[in-house]
Amino acid sequence: EIVLTQSPGTLSLSPGERATLSCRASQSVTSIYLAWYQQKPGRAPRLLIYSTSSRATGIPDRFSGSGSGTDFTLTISRLEPEDFAVYYCHQYGRSHTFGPGTKVDIK
Amino acid sequence: QVQLVQSGAEVKKPGASVKVSCKASGYTFTGYYIHWVRQAPGQGLEWMGLINAYSGGTNYAQTFQGRVTVTRDTSVSTAYMELSSLRSDDTAVYYCARPRTTVTHDVFDIWGQGTMVTVSS
């Protein structure tokens, strides 16, 4: 099973700041099989990024993804108030596994 | 619009079974897989299994092998997830999700609203 590790566990930032979230895999993940989701309390996850860097429909361009092999990154260029949430990475090439999440909260 | 609507919250005793439904609308049900993902309180996401809504073929995470059964009824565009031998650590929100496309390996872009299952004596 591919294990995903996310860091940091919590990121405390102010609106307008840049957020950089990391996802590391226990073995190489083909880049077309790495995604990111946003989840707010009491809500289902929302797809942000698939295939490492493709934005899902309706996702603003302040969200971007990059990476390859075992190291992937989600960047939010300028945090908006609605961006404070938990973010999960997901590999879907060999079965499905999710990272433990990074919480982005207001500093 | 494309949506998945799940059945309501359940409270079960340890050792019992629970069956959660997921009704699809707005697209051709048999054209896509349906996946099940759960989330324990305050925890992350855990993939449980999938069903090919066309063929009925299933694939389950090893963690749940022997305890989970996913079925579908194409006449009502509904998938079902049954989990047996419930334990307290099965207390979680259970989500159904549809992949973005019809390919075998894809992300989940449509999610049900979630069904809270509480296991308590």
Interface residues (C-beta under 8 A of the other chain):
Chain A: E1 Y33 A35 Y37 A44 P45 R46 L47 Y50 A56 T57 Y88 H90 Y92 G93 S95 H96 T97 F98 G99 P100 G101
Chain B: H35 V37 G44 L45 E46 W47 A61 Q62 Y95 A97 R100 H105 D106 V107 F108 D109 W111 G112 Q113 G114
